[in-house]
Structure formats: structure tokens, C-alpha cells
Amino acid sequence: MIGVRRPSRNGPRSHPIFARVYPRIGHAAERRGVAEHRRSLLDALAGRVIEVGAGNGLNFPHYPSSVTEVIAVEPEPRLHELARRAAASAPVPVTVADGAAEALPFEDGEFDAAVASLVLCSVHDQPGALAEIARVLRPGGELRYYEHVLSHRPLAARVQRALDATFYPPLAGGCHSARATGDAIRAVGFQIDREERIAFKPSPMLPTIPHILGCAIRS
Ligand SMILES: C[S@@+](CC[C@H](N)C(=O)[O-])C[C@H]1O[C@@H](n2cnc3c(N)ncnc32)[C@H](O)[C@@H]1O
């Protein structure tokens, strides 16, 4: 069922402080609207699914019964363990696997669909991760994505770039606020089926941050 588990191409991915803080922030953000976005993200998804960077498994409750199996890759040890626990009560079969998006330990075309939520901001090599996701999807397979992205407003974008160049990524488990992830998905050859841009405030402490919620098809 799970292919050979190769070690991560980019070394260990332990972020002990982020891994303790994220589940708390994540649960609060669920109540502020993220849970609704997750439901839209996974709506009517079907077949065998790979979820990349599953964190503590906040997507798991939202998988519809048309999904036959989820393989959830999570490299951070503490979040991996939390995801394993969350998998036990998921409404569909979920197996949590080790690995990294840049070197997925699976065969070409194994999956009907892939899910990336709030993770393409954090991967070390975004084009490499997207190419790997495309590789493990069958032709015609879907990439469902939900990501915060670079603002279209020049001042906000400048602040995002300054954050990314300084303290933000080490503090936030490798997250970058200024990635144009929709463009990156197009650049690796996915065809966009739909993409919605959402002005969203995930926490009262944070400014409004643009998010994209979409579905792209592997040609
Ligand atoms: C902000 S959390 C999001 C977790 C989850 N996807 C969600 O929607 O709540 C980012 C996640 O990406 C994972 N991650 C970071 N780099 C990764 C990589 N190269 N491959 C796979 N996952 C990665 C982190 O360990 C973390 O669990």
C-alpha cells in the first residue's frame, strides 16, 4: 500500500516549538472560518488521496466518504504523532507516513487526488514539491489546495517579503508569507479548474491575509 519510505531529501524537519504552538493556533483558527474552508477544499473528493504535510490532522474529519483511503505525509515528529492519533477517529481510512513533499516515497501515478493545505508556504523547495505531487498523481488527478499567498497590495507585499527575509520562517516552522503559490502551481503544468481568492483574517492578532482555495488538474 505505501511505497518504499526514502529519507527526506532535505534532512530532519523537527520544529519542536512550532509543533507545540500550531495545534493551539490551528484549533482557534478552525472556529474563525478555517473549518469551513477545509470542508470546501475536500468537498466531493474521491478515490485514493495523498495529503502532503498533514500537520496534526485538522483536515481528517472533513474527508467525504467517497474517499477510499488517505495517505497523510507528515515529517515533523510531534505533529506526525498527533496526526496518527487524529487518524484513529477519521471518517475514512487514514495512514500517516513519514517523508517530505520534495521526495515523496510513492510510485508515479499512485493517487487519484492530492491535498495541500497551508503547507506549500513551508516546503523547502516549492517547485520541487509541486513536481513531486504531480508525479504521484495519475493523469487527470486533482490537486486540491488551500494556501495563504502574497498580497496584491504593494505595501502589504513588501511587509510579507521583509518578514520572510528575517524572523518569520524560523519562528513559524519554515512558513513563508510571500509565496505566489497559485502561479507556482500553474508553472509546473497543472491546469487550474477553479481558484477562489479569499481575504481572510485567521486570528484577531493578525492582519487580513489573502488565501487561495482551488482545484488543479494534472495533465
Ligand atoms: C502550517 S502547518 C499545516 C498543517 C496542515 N496541512 C493543516 O492544514 O493544518 C505546515 C505543515 O507542513 C509540514 N511541512 C513542512 N515542510 C514540509 C515538507 N517539505 N514536506 C511535507 N510537509 C512539510 C510541517 O511539518 C507542518 O505540519
The ligand as an ORCA input file, in Angstrom:
! r2SCAN-3c Opt
* xyz 0 1
  C       1.122     25.234      8.945
  S       1.265     23.524      9.052
  C      -0.196     22.996      8.195
  C      -0.645     21.630      8.592
  C      -1.881     21.103      7.883
  N      -1.652     20.909      6.475
  C      -3.078     21.974      8.094
  O      -3.773     22.306      7.124
  O      -3.376     22.319      9.260
  C       2.552     23.169      7.873
  C       2.905     21.699      7.837
  O       3.780     21.430      6.745
  C       4.726     20.473      7.170
  N       5.898     20.538      6.288
  C       6.889     21.458      6.286
  N       7.775     21.195      5.327
  C       7.334     20.079      4.701
  C       7.830     19.305      3.617
  N       8.935     19.644      2.979
  N       7.127     18.210      3.246
  C       5.972     17.885      3.875
  N       5.464     18.589      4.907
  C       6.143     19.668      5.314
  C       5.020     20.851      8.607
  O       5.629     19.807      9.335
  C       3.618     21.200      9.093
  O       2.944     20.078      9.553
*
